[in-house]
């Protein structure tokens, strides 16, 4: 009886730990994917913003030079 119960408990713990490990792995993969996507979006936004700012400054300096 004790042997059977300890086997059942061991089996249950093993199954639960496997499920937990699988869940943690899946969640960490999702988090990593999300962080990668967000950092990529932020990088693209910063690049586009700096290009637009450079273009605007160039245009303004050209207009100012033309005005002088």
C-alpha positions as CSV (number, residue, x, y, z in Angstrom):
1,X,0.0,0.0,0.0
2,X,2.7,2.5,1.0
3,X,4.8,1.5,-2.0
4,X,1.9,2.0,-4.4
5,X,1.1,5.4,-2.9
6,X,4.7,6.5,-3.0
7,X,4.8,5.5,-6.7
8,X,1.6,7.4,-7.4
9,X,2.9,10.4,-5.7
10,X,6.2,10.2,-7.5
11,X,4.5,9.8,-10.8
12,X,2.2,12.8,-10.1
13,X,5.1,15.0,-9.1
14,X,7.1,13.9,-12.2
15,X,4.1,14.7,-14.4
16,X,3.5,18.1,-12.7
17,X,7.1,19.1,-12.9
18,X,7.2,18.2,-16.6
19,X,4.1,20.3,-17.2
20,X,5.5,23.2,-15.3
21,X,8.8,23.0,-17.2
22,X,7.0,22.9,-20.5
23,X,4.8,25.9,-19.4
24,X,7.9,27.9,-18.3
25,X,9.7,27.1,-21.5
26,X,6.7,28.2,-23.6
27,X,6.2,31.4,-21.7
28,X,9.9,32.3,-21.8
29,X,9.9,31.7,-25.6
30,X,6.8,33.9,-25.9
31,X,8.4,36.6,-23.8
32,X,11.7,36.4,-25.8
33,X,9.8,36.7,-29.1
34,X,7.8,39.7,-27.7
35,X,10.9,41.4,-26.5
36,X,12.7,40.8,-29.8
37,X,9.7,42.2,-31.8
38,X,9.4,45.2,-29.5
39,X,13.1,46.0,-29.7
40,X,13.0,45.6,-33.5
41,X,10.0,48.0,-33.7
42,X,11.7,50.5,-31.4
43,X,14.9,50.3,-33.5
44,X,12.9,50.9,-36.7
45,X,11.0,53.8,-35.1
46,X,14.3,55.4,-33.9
47,X,15.9,55.0,-37.3
48,X,12.9,56.4,-39.2
49,X,12.6,59.3,-36.7
50,X,16.3,60.2,-37.0
51,X,16.1,60.0,-40.8
52,X,13.0,62.2,-40.8
53,X,14.7,64.7,-38.5
54,X,17.9,64.8,-40.6
55,X,15.8,65.3,-43.7
56,X,13.9,68.1,-42.0
57,X,17.1,69.8,-40.7
58,X,18.6,69.6,-44.2
59,X,15.6,71.1,-45.8
60,X,15.4,73.9,-43.3
61,X,19.1,74.7,-43.7
62,X,18.7,74.7,-47.4
63,X,15.8,77.1,-47.2
64,X,17.6,79.3,-44.8
65,X,20.7,79.4,-47.1
66,X,18.5,80.2,-50.1
67,X,16.7,82.9,-48.0
68,X,20.1,84.6,-47.2
